[in-house]
Amino acid sequence: MTHVLETSELIYGYDANPVVQGFNLRVEKGERIGIVGPNGSGKSTVLRMLARLLVPRSGEVFLDGQNMAQIPTKAIARRLTMLAQSRDAMLEMTVRDLVRRGRNPFLKWYEECRGVHEIIVDWAIRVTGLADLQHRSLAELSGGERQRAWLAMCMAQTPTILLLDEPTTYLDIAHQLELMELVRKLNAENGVTVVMVLHDLNQAARYCSRIIAVKEGAVVRDGSPREVFQPDFFREVFGVEAEVWLDDGVPVFLPKGLAPAGA
Amino acid sequence: MATTVSRPLTANSGVKAYAKNGAVLIGSIVLLLLAVLAGLMSGAITIPVPEVWSALTSTSETEARMIVWNLRLPRVLTGMLVGINLSIAGAFLQGIFRNPLADPGIIGVSSGGGLAAVIIMILMPAQIGWLPLSAFAGALAATVVIYLLAWKGGASPVRLILAGVAVNALLGAAMSGLLILNSEKVQSVLPWLSGTLNGRGWPQWDTLLPYSIVGVIASFFLIKQANLLSLGDDTAIVLGVRVESGRLLIIVVSAFLAGAATSIVGMVGFVGLVVPHISRLLVGNNYRILLPVSAILGGALVVLADTAARTLFDPIEFPVGILLALLGAPFFLYLLRKGVRR
């Protein structure tokens, strides 16, 4: 059985201390995966390799069973997209113009975004709740609205796989939840498979169907939030003592302090 | 209810932006035509509009025809091409480097072309006929060197800019060294160093025109690439753009356009830096409208500045490059402070 996304023994970085060492991952269609781990664990590096923003030193990424290194980049862009983290916050263009860029993988070099493509742009704008803001400039929007505009651009690619790199960083709590709800809706209603690097562990537990924990460039835990969120997980991976509670079946953790050194 | 009320409003604002960009485009074309007209009328002798018209349309060898057709028209048109070339190059480079300080100089066009030209003018004055070609070759060679130096599994904007600064410093030092060692000949080089249209006529227009046509046509094919690249490398890759080849193509076309202009008039600064900014303030970042508006405003600005340069200081022929900075800089600062926005 082929997986929508699969990696084999990804290695990245210099010989002496590779950032990612032998990363293996199998993503089933429709999953909502949260990759978590301490700073410098290599979780963002892994995500960037999945999006072909970084080329692994060795190992492969497979998209629907096909080696991604052998698929033309435009063909990849019709199936997989990523809400990247490094973006120009002051970009002066309208939301709709940005979303239109998402149709690029489907256009020949001489084609413009019109006809059926404009209908898909309409859909992407509607599904992200931006209809009233579509002619506003990105520079005038709040952080949360701007993040949704970039997500709308990704959705205009009609992706089967959506990667997100710490999508809630710099957002206030309401906009964080709004974005996570939107991602969950896109997953549930549009069948988009989601893989996201998340900083906030409680959000990861609440909004993901599966948690993958990374430490020193390798997977150290992989399972449902309830399976992964155990006190020893927080101690071994993050070096903190924590209590874990269940809220409506969703694990919630409360850090109590740093774990004693050498634990 | 709220949505049904706001729908037409938002649709309207899309149409409004369209209409505004159209108005700016038409406005800049009108400005260019007025600039050309002013360029044909003004000079040592002022020639009124009807005589300019008859000089352009009839072939009778009047004095007005001599001045307008043989002297002013080719100079005005050459200046227009220079402005168009430099502004397109600047608009492209600011976008793909995502840096507001980028101008054609950053890819070595000025310093490479400048050094080649200074070598010819100072060391081999007998070969002065080769000056345009040498300057053009020097400009492109500097761009190639900068690109190769910046390459490390890809040429990122930051590396390109840093390599550009270093190469520019080196070539600039070589140029200054040559000038200081041959200070008695500096006088003849100075106008070229600040960019001048003095004495440019039909031969220069004939030389520059084919390069400009090729470059402008090529640049229109790169509009989509430039739009995508200005979203940043990560986003462009995710959208299926082949970032390195796209960026290289745009750099090549920019160097070609700016190098051709430099080889004819010398190191005209400022146009390629400021005109794209002014255009951005007026019409935004979409290259489909930004590029034509930049080109037209650039043409108008150089023609206006050159007309002023040869009228205001008559009989001294003032280099247009100096006046461009003198006129353009305050205007640019004014626009920045006012913060013109769509």
Interface residues (C-beta under 8 A of the other chain):
Chain A: A51 R52 L53 T73 K74 A75 I76 A77 R78 T81 M82 A84 Q85 S86 R87 D88 L91 E92 M93 T94 R96 D97 L98 R101 G102 N104 P105 W109 A131 D132 L133 Q134 H135 R136 S137 W150 M153 C154 Q157
Chain B: T3 S6 R7 T10 A11 S13 G14 A17 R98 F221 K224 N227 L228 S230 L231 G232 D234 T235 I237 V238 L239 G240 V241 R242 R280 G284 N285 N286 R342
